[in-house]
Amino acid sequence: MDVNEVVTRALDTLRRERPGATDRISFHSSSPVFVSSDPTMMERILVNLLSNALTHAAPSPITVDVGRGEGWVSLRVIDHGPGVPESERAQFFQPFRRVGDGNPTSGVGVGLAIARGFAEALGGELLLDDTPGGGCTLVLTLPPEGPDHS
């Protein structure tokens, strides 16, 4: 399955759920990048990551980037919001933990834990990184399509 198609579906879902909010998201489809994975789980991960960025990094722009390396495929959600304080990084993916602004409308704190669990179930991982110049980048890595991951 082409990862670019999953990104497009996730953006379509967000357009229905949060009209107008996706205007801040940029994604430019690259050449096809294939993974052997569950497209529904991948879409849910991406919708969660993008929703999180839309809520906590407003009004900064958000970029979705698809890449490929030796033995992995990556999906990056890059924002230029306030980022995650170093003191709160260890608990960032823990269930029922909310970090950052304390926005009372931003949920109960299970979305990122579920997204990480889905990533691990797909044979990948979900990591938090800094965005150069400020903000945070969430990186989903998955094995590429094919038995030899080539």
Order of alpha helices (4+ residues) and beta strands (2+ residues): alpha-beta-alpha-beta-beta-alpha-beta-beta
